């Protein structure tokens, strides 16, 4: 399980990604970067948990994948990879539902 603070960070990232996908603005860097930072905060929380008692390793692997997909959405050759933003959002939604 994740801490309430990490759950709140994941929910905030999910809200931000939902808004980005609904609005699809031309300038997304600040919002997407904030979502990535929130997801990284969840990852940091899980790292502490894994180090403390070994639990949550599967959640850490899951969140690491979400961080990778989210970051890759922001640095395409041209344009923005909206499909990767969607995958990140969908993965966060599934993560929160599984907790």
C-alpha positions as CSV (number, residue, x, y, z in Angstrom):
1,X,0.0,0.0,0.0
2,X,1.0,3.6,-0.4
3,X,0.8,6.4,2.1
4,X,-2.1,8.9,2.1
5,X,0.4,11.5,0.8
6,X,1.4,9.3,-2.1
7,X,-2.2,8.5,-2.9
8,X,-3.0,12.2,-2.9
9,X,0.0,12.9,-5.3
10,X,-1.2,10.1,-7.6
11,X,-4.7,11.5,-7.6
12,X,-3.4,15.0,-8.4
13,X,-1.3,13.7,-11.3
14,X,-4.4,11.8,-12.6
15,X,-6.5,15.0,-12.4
16,X,-3.8,16.9,-14.3
17,X,-3.5,14.3,-17.0
18,X,-7.3,14.1,-17.4
19,X,-7.4,17.9,-17.8
20,X,-4.5,17.8,-20.4
21,X,-6.2,15.1,-22.4
22,X,-9.6,16.9,-22.3
23,X,-8.1,20.3,-23.3
24,X,-5.1,19.2,-25.4
25,X,-3.5,22.6,-25.2
26,X,-0.5,23.6,-27.3
27,X,1.7,24.3,-24.3
28,X,1.8,21.3,-22.0
29,X,5.3,21.3,-20.5
30,X,4.5,22.8,-17.1
31,X,1.4,20.6,-16.5
32,X,3.0,17.4,-17.8
33,X,6.2,18.1,-15.8
34,X,4.1,18.6,-12.6
35,X,2.3,15.3,-13.2
36,X,5.6,13.5,-13.7
37,X,6.9,15.1,-10.4
38,X,3.8,13.9,-8.6
39,X,4.2,10.3,-10.0
40,X,7.9,10.5,-9.0
41,X,6.8,11.4,-5.5
42,X,4.7,8.2,-5.4
43,X,7.8,6.3,-6.6
44,X,9.9,7.8,-3.9
45,X,7.3,6.8,-1.3
46,X,7.4,3.2,-2.6
47,X,11.2,3.1,-2.6
48,X,11.1,3.9,1.1
49,X,8.6,1.2,1.7
50,X,10.5,-1.4,-0.3
51,X,13.7,-0.5,1.6
52,X,11.9,-0.6,5.0
53,X,10.1,-3.9,4.7
54,X,10.4,-5.3,1.2
55,X,6.7,-4.8,0.5
56,X,5.3,-3.0,-2.5
57,X,7.9,-4.1,-5.0
58,X,5.2,-4.8,-7.7
59,X,3.8,-1.3,-7.1
60,X,7.2,0.3,-7.4
61,X,7.8,-1.5,-10.8
62,X,4.4,-0.3,-12.0
63,X,5.0,3.3,-11.0
64,X,8.5,3.2,-12.6
65,X,6.8,2.2,-15.8
66,X,4.4,5.1,-15.5
67,X,7.2,7.5,-15.0
68,X,9.0,6.2,-18.1
69,X,5.9,6.5,-20.3
70,X,5.1,10.0,-19.0
71,X,8.6,11.3,-19.5
72,X,8.7,9.8,-23.0
73,X,5.5,11.6,-23.9
74,X,7.2,14.9,-23.3
75,X,10.2,14.4,-25.5
76,X,9.1,13.3,-29.0
77,X,10.9,14.1,-32.2
78,X,7.8,16.1,-33.3
79,X,4.7,17.1,-31.4
80,X,3.5,15.4,-28.2
81,X,2.7,11.8,-27.8
82,X,-0.8,12.1,-26.6
83,X,-1.2,8.3,-26.6
84,X,1.5,8.1,-24.0
85,X,-0.2,10.7,-21.8
86,X,-3.3,8.5,-22.1
87,X,-1.4,5.4,-21.2
88,X,0.1,7.2,-18.2
89,X,-3.4,8.4,-17.1
90,X,-5.0,5.0,-17.6
91,X,-2.1,3.3,-15.7
92,X,-2.5,5.8,-12.8
93,X,-6.3,5.2,-12.7
94,X,-5.7,1.4,-12.6
95,X,-3.0,1.8,-9.9
96,X,-5.4,3.9,-7.7
97,X,-8.2,1.4,-8.2
98,X,-5.9,-1.5,-7.2
99,X,-4.9,0.1,-3.9
